[in-house]
Amino acid sequence: EAGSEDIDILPNGLAFISSGLKYPGIKSFAPDKPGEIFLMDLNEDNPKAVELRISRGFDLASFNPHGISTYVD
């Protein structure tokens, strides 16, 4: 809805998307909303981004994702 900051697509077609970057001098579409990570399965006929739940104990209020990368072992 407010745009993504970065995306990383795994070889199996799963895409992780970071959203919610707040940076001085750049307009924020949702200034009071914390950052989010979404998952999208690009193998589906009609892929939709689903927000991932972030573990308890994580400081969501200050979550400001800039970029994303994955490591496959």
DAZI-V304133 format. One record per pair of residues at least 12 apart in sequence whose ideal C-beta (glycine too) atoms are under 10 Angstrom apart, sorted by the first residue. I is the first residue (numbers start at 1). J is the second residue. Records with the same first field share a line. If there is no record, write none. Layout:
I->J + J
This chain:
1->19 + 29 + 30 + 33 + 49
2->19 + 20 + 21 + 28 + 29 + 30 + 31 + 33 + 36
3->17 + 19 + 20 + 21 + 28 + 29 + 30
4->17 + 18 + 19 + 20 + 21 + 36 + 37 + 38 + 40 + 49 + 65 + 68
5->17 + 18 + 19 + 20 + 21 + 22 + 23 + 35 + 36 + 64 + 65 + 66 + 67 + 68
6->18 + 19 + 21 + 65 + 66 + 67 + 68 + 69
7->19 + 38 + 40 + 49 + 67 + 68
8->67 + 68 + 69 + 70
9->40 + 42 + 70
10->42 + 70 + 72
11->72
12->41 + 42 + 43 + 72
13->40 + 41 + 42 + 43 + 44 + 47
14->39 + 40 + 41 + 42 + 43 + 70
15->38 + 39 + 40 + 41 + 42 + 47 + 49 + 68 + 70
16->37 + 38 + 39 + 40 + 49 + 52 + 68 + 69 + 70
17->36 + 37 + 38 + 39 + 40 + 49 + 50 + 51 + 52 + 65 + 68
18->35 + 36 + 37 + 38 + 63 + 64 + 65 + 66 + 67 + 68 + 69
19->33 + 35 + 36 + 37 + 38 + 49 + 51 + 65 + 68
20->33 + 34 + 35 + 36 + 37 + 63 + 64 + 65 + 66
21->35 + 64 + 65 + 66 + 67
22->34 + 35 + 62 + 63 + 64 + 65 + 66
23->64 + 66
28->64
33->60 + 63
34->54 + 58 + 59 + 60 + 61 + 62 + 63 + 64 + 65
35->54 + 60 + 62 + 63 + 64 + 65 + 66
36->49 + 51 + 52 + 54 + 60 + 63 + 65
37->49 + 51 + 52 + 53 + 54 + 63 + 65 + 68
38->50 + 51 + 52 + 68
39->51 + 52
